[in-house]
Amino acid sequence: MSVEVVDNVDARRFEATVDGQRAGHAEYLLGADLIVFPHTEVDPAFEGRGVGSALARAALDEARRRGLGVLATCPFISGWMRRHPEYLDLAYQNRTSAKD
């Protein structure tokens, strides 16, 4: 199974598909130097198959590429970041305290 993730800029969300079927999405709000992730949803038919992880990784990789801080109010994205400490440097609170 291959999960494809694209940034649907108009809908302000990253969307995951599996074999052409929409499998989930991660919504975002975008600021000048910050991206906020308030909600992530995976279709129940695709739960436990790595769709959420693919969404989180793609969204956070894009934030890193664009130099954005991340505020993860979504429990899934926040928890995923804690389980993958290589992404914790993106956390907005870490970036702002590093500037002080």
C-alpha positions in Angstrom: 0.0 0.0 0.0 1.4 3.4 -1.0 0.1 6.6 0.6 0.4 9.8 -1.4 0.1 13.1 0.3 -0.5 16.5 -1.4 -0.9 20.0 -0.1 -4.3 21.2 -1.2 -3.6 24.9 -0.7 -7.1 26.1 -1.6 -8.6 23.8 1.1 -5.7 24.5 3.6 -5.0 20.9 4.3 -2.7 18.1 3.4 -4.6 15.2 1.8 -3.7 11.6 1.8 -4.9 9.1 -0.9 -4.4 5.4 -1.1 -4.9 3.8 -4.5 -6.8 6.9 -5.6 -9.1 6.9 -2.6 -9.1 9.8 -0.2 -7.8 8.3 3.1 -7.4 11.3 5.4 -6.3 14.9 5.8 -4.5 17.3 8.1 -5.9 20.8 8.3 -3.7 23.8 8.7 -3.7 27.6 9.2 -0.8 29.4 7.7 0.9 32.6 9.0 4.1 34.4 7.9 6.4 32.2 10.0 4.0 29.7 11.6 1.8 26.8 10.5 -0.9 25.6 13.0 -2.3 22.1 12.7 -5.7 22.1 14.5 -7.1 18.8 13.2 -6.1 15.5 11.5 -8.6 12.9 10.4 -8.1 9.4 8.9 -11.0 7.5 7.3 -11.8 4.5 9.5 -11.2 2.2 6.6 -7.6 3.3 6.5 -6.8 3.5 10.2 -3.8 1.6 11.4 -2.2 1.6 7.9 0.2 4.5 8.3 -2.0 7.2 6.7 -1.8 9.5 9.7 2.0 9.1 9.9 2.4 9.8 6.2 0.3 13.0 6.7 2.3 14.1 9.7 5.6 13.4 8.0 4.7 15.2 4.8 3.2 18.2 6.6 6.1 18.6 8.9 8.7 18.1 6.1 7.0 20.9 4.2 7.0 23.2 7.2 10.8 22.5 7.6 11.3 23.1 3.9 9.5 26.5 4.2 11.3 27.5 7.4 8.0 27.6 9.4 7.5 27.0 13.1 4.8 24.4 14.0 2.0 24.8 16.5 0.3 21.5 16.8 -2.9 21.9 18.6 -4.1 18.6 17.0 -3.4 15.8 19.5 -2.4 13.4 16.7 0.3 15.8 15.2 1.5 16.8 18.6 1.8 13.2 19.8 3.5 12.2 16.5 6.1 14.9 17.0 6.8 13.7 20.6 7.3 10.2 19.2 9.6 11.5 16.5 12.0 13.8 18.3 13.8 14.7 15.1 10.8 17.0 14.4 10.7 18.7 17.8 13.0 21.6 16.6 10.0 22.7 14.5 7.8 23.3 17.5 7.0 27.0 17.6 7.7 27.3 21.3 11.1 25.8 20.8 11.9 28.2 18.0 10.8 31.3 19.8 12.6 30.4 23.1 15.8 29.8 21.0 15.7 33.4 19.8 15.7 34.8 23.3 
